Amino acid sequence: MTAVLPSRRARIAWLAFPLGLGLLLLAFLLSISVGAKDIPLAEVWRLVFRPDASTDGLIVQTLRLPRAVAALAVGASLAVSGAMLQGITRNPLAGPGILGVNAGAALGILVAVVFLPTLPTQAFVAVAFVGGLLAAGLVYAIATSVGLTPVRLALAGVAVGALLAALSNTLLTLFEERARGALFILAGSVAGRSWESLEPVLPWVAATLTLALLSAHFVNLLTLGEDVARGLGVRVGWVRAWTTALAVLAAAAATSIAGPIGFLGLMTPHLARGLVGADYRRVLPLSAVLGAAILLLADVGARLVDKPLETPVGVLITAIGAPFFVYLARRTGPER
């Protein structure tokens, strides 16, 4: 009997996750190593697990390590959010940035900072969730009113995102003193994040990512179309609402940490599907790993562009993501 050898695509799929984890580990260590003061990788490894009171030890524990954890959480959350939105809507142009979720979440936090100054920071994720959900609902309503297609949905998202960004800038102008503490919301950066600022958000990130990964089977069913999913006994309305809420919550948690970072949630799921196929039980975990690694590496690049000054990491992601979005829009076509 002749043995059946695995196909090249199957071999890539099996290797993608361990290689992605290796890339993530390397990116994490580089994120701690590179900066205004470079620290050797061997020293980084020691200082992470055996911190001391040296200058390098303080830099690692108080500055670099929380920043790396923030980038990891934000990258994984945005990538998983984008993958879920693309599966739920069956739209390759969907993503938390494109559909206005990031801008809505940022505006929600800014409104809370300006008009509810006594609101604890622990509530920012909930406020961001409401803002992101309202923005996504508005985008979907506009696109549906003119005939829902992937390109029209994306265009409606870009228009709503621009409107919400303008409203955010207006609030910053009118309430400059009150809003000064929320400038990080619009920065698109993980610089300066501390353990204190991450503590109320990381549980949301962990819970949301866990639930999202457990919902991969339902996303698979939604990608088959509503009629097929109903034929398989799926309560489509409930499942769509649940998975959409998870996707928006993941983006909201990321935005409450780093502000709106566009295009990462759009690009990463396409890369993951290209490696492991369309099964979301593989796409979602690989998207989380690749999204975290990409944002960590982009943050390292942001420190090197104009060293010792820093460029917001959102600028680098946009420089890569905008041409990718144009390519996808041209490939998708207005008729689809």
N, C-alpha and C positions, 0 to 999 in steps of 0.2 A: 504494500500500500504506500502510495506516495504522500509524503507529508505536505500539508498545505501551508505555505509560507505566508506570513502576514504581509499585507500590502504596504506600500511606502507610506500612504496616508495613515494607516493604522499604527505604524511604527512611530510616525511623528506625533500622533495623538498620545501614545503611551509615554513618549519622552518629554512632551511639552510641559507637563506639570512639574516633574522634578527639576527640569532645566529652569523653569520659571521661578521655582523656589530658590534655586542657586543664584539666579540673577537678583532676586529680591534680597537675599542675604548680603550679596556683594554691594548692592545699591544702598542698603541700610548702613553698612560699615563705612562706605564712602561718604555718606551724608554726615556721619559723625566725624570723619577724618578731615574733610575739606572745609576750609573757611579762611577767615582773615589770618588765623594761625593754624597751619596744617599740623595734624597729629598723625604719626605713623600708624598704619593699620594694625600692626602687632600690639602697639600700645593701646589702641582703641579697644581691642578685644579684652585686654586685661582690665582697663578702666571701667568698662561696662559691667563686668562681673565682680571686680574687686576694686571698688572706688577708693580713692584716698584724698587727702586734703591738698594735694599739689595743684598748681595752676591748671595743668591739663585735666586733672581729675575734676576740678570745679567746672571747667568749660564743658566737659563731656556730660556731667550729671545735671547741671542746671541750664545749659543752653542747647547743646547739640542733641542730646538724647530725647528730650521732650519734642524738639523740632522734628526729629526723624520719626518719632511715633505719630506726631500730628500728620506728617506727609503720608505715612503708611495708611492711617485711618481714612484720610480724605481721598487718597487715590483709590483705595479699595471700594469705598462707599460710592464714589462717582461712577466707577466702572461698572459695578453691580447694578446701580440705578439705571445707567444707560442700557445695559444688556436686557434688563427686565422691560424697560419701556419699548425697546425695539421688538422684543418678543410679543408683548401685550398688544401693541398697535400693528404688528407685522409691517413695520416701517423702518427701513434701513437708515433713514435720516433722523430718527428719534434720538433724544438724549436730554439729560436734565438741563443743559445749557441752551440747546436749540429750542426746547419746548417752553422756555421761560421759567422753569422751576427754580433755577439758581437765582435769577433776578427777583422772583417773587419772594423767595426765602430771605434774601438779603434785605428787601424792602420791609418785610415783616419785622425783622430784628431791628431795623432802623426806626420804624414807627414805635416799637416798644421802648427803645432807648430814649426817644424824644418825648413821647407822651406818657410813658409809664416808667419813670426813672427809678421807682422803688422795686420794680420787678426783678426778682433774683435771676442770676445768670443761668441757673438750672432750668428756667422756663424758656430760654432762648430757642432750644430745639423745637419745642411745641409751637412757639410763635412762628418760627421759620417753616415748620410743617404746614401750618394754616396758610401762610403766604404762598408757599410753593404749590399747594393744592389748588388754591384759588386761581393762580396764574395758569396752571395746567388746564383747569376747567375752562377758563376764558379762551385759551388757545384752541382747544378742541371745539368749543362752540363757534368760534369765528371760522375755523376751517370747515366745519360741517355745514355752515350756512352757505358757503360758496361751492360746495362739492368736495368731499374729503378725498384727497390724494396725498401720497407721501410728500411731494414737493409743496403743495398748498399748506399742509400741516406745518412743515418746516418754516415756510415763509410767514405764516401766522405767528409762530413761535418767535421768530426773529423780530417781528414788528412789536409784539407784546413785550418781549425782553427789552427792546430799546425804550419803549414807553415807561416801563417800570424803572429802568436805569435813570431815565430823565427825572422821574418822580423822586428817586433817591437823591439825586444831585440837588433837586429843588429843596428837599428837606435839609440837606447839609448846608445850603446857602442861607435859608431862612432861620434855621435854629443852630447856628454854628457852634455856640457854646455848649448846648445840650448834646449835640451830635458828635462832638470832638472825640468822645470816648469810643465811638462806634466806627471810626474811620477804617479800622481793620476790615470791616465788613465788605468794603468795596475794593480792598487792596488786591485780593487774589494772591495771598502770600501766607506761608507758614512761619515766617520769620518772627522771632520774639515770643513764640508760644511757650507757656510754662506749664508745669504739672498742675498748678492751681486752675488754669484756664481749661485744661483738658479733663480734669477730674469729673465735672458734671456731664460731659459729652460722651466720653468713651463707653460708658454702659449702654447708651443709646446705640452707638455704632456697633458694639458687639451683639446686642440683641437683634438689631435690624439685619445685620449680615447673616446671622444664624437663621433667622426666620426666612430670609430671602433664599438661602441655599436649600432650606427644607421645602420651599415652594417651587423648586425647579421643575418638578413633574407637572404642576399646573400650568406653568409658562409653556412647556412643551405642548400641552393640549390646546392652549389658546393659539399657538402658531399654526395649528391645523385648520383654523377657521371656526366660526361660531357653530355652524350647522354640524360639522363633524364632532366638535366637542360636546354639543348637546346630545348627539347620538350616542356618545360614550357615557352619558349620564352625568355630565358636568353641569353644575349650576353656574352658567357662564357669567351672569351679572354679578353674583357674589364673588366669584373667583377673580374677575377683572377688577372689582373694587378693592379687594384685599391686596392683590399683587401691585396695583397702582399705588395704593397707600404705602406699601413697603418701599416701592421705588422712590416715591416723593420723600418719605421719611429719611431714607439713606442720603438723598441729596441735601435735605435740610440739615441733617447732622453735619455733613461735610461743610456746608456753607457757614454754619455757626462757628466752625473752627477757623476756616481759611478765607471766607468770603467767596464770591462767585468765581469759579475757575471753569471756563468754557472748553468744550470740544474733547476733553479727556473721556467723558462718558459716551461720546459719539465714536471715537476712534478705537478704543480698547476692545469693545465687544467684536468689532470686525476682525481685529487681529486674532482674538481668541477663537472665533468661528473658523477662521482660515487655518488654524492649527488643529482643532479637535472636532470640527464639524458642527452641526446644528443642534445637537443634544444639549439642552440647557443644564442638565446635571453635570456636564463637563464645562460648558461655556461659563457658567456663573462663578465657580471657584477659580477657574483660570483667569477670568476677567479681573477678579479681586486681586490675584497675585500680580498680574501684569500691570494693572492700574496703579497699585502701590509702588511697584518697581519703577514705572515710568515717571511718576510724580517725584519720587526720591531722586532719580537721576536728573530730572529737569530742575529740581531745586539745587542740586550740586552745580549744574550748568549756570543757574542764575547767579551763583556766588562768583563764578569765574569770568562772566562777561565783562564786568567792570571792577575787578578786584582792586581794593578791598571793599568797594561799594557793592550793593546788591541790587539786582533787577527782580521785580516781583515775578514769581514763578508762573503766574497766570499769563504773563506776556509771552514767555517762551512757549507755553502750551498752545496759545492762540496762534503764534507764528507757524506752528506745525499744523494745527487743526483746521485753520481757515482754508488753506489750499485743499486739504483732504475733503472738507465739506463741499467745496465747489466740484471736486472730482465726483463725489457721490451723487450730487444733484444732477450733474450732466449725465452720469451713467443711468440714474433712475428714470429721468425723463418726466415731463409734465403729465403724460398720459397715464402713468401708473399710480 
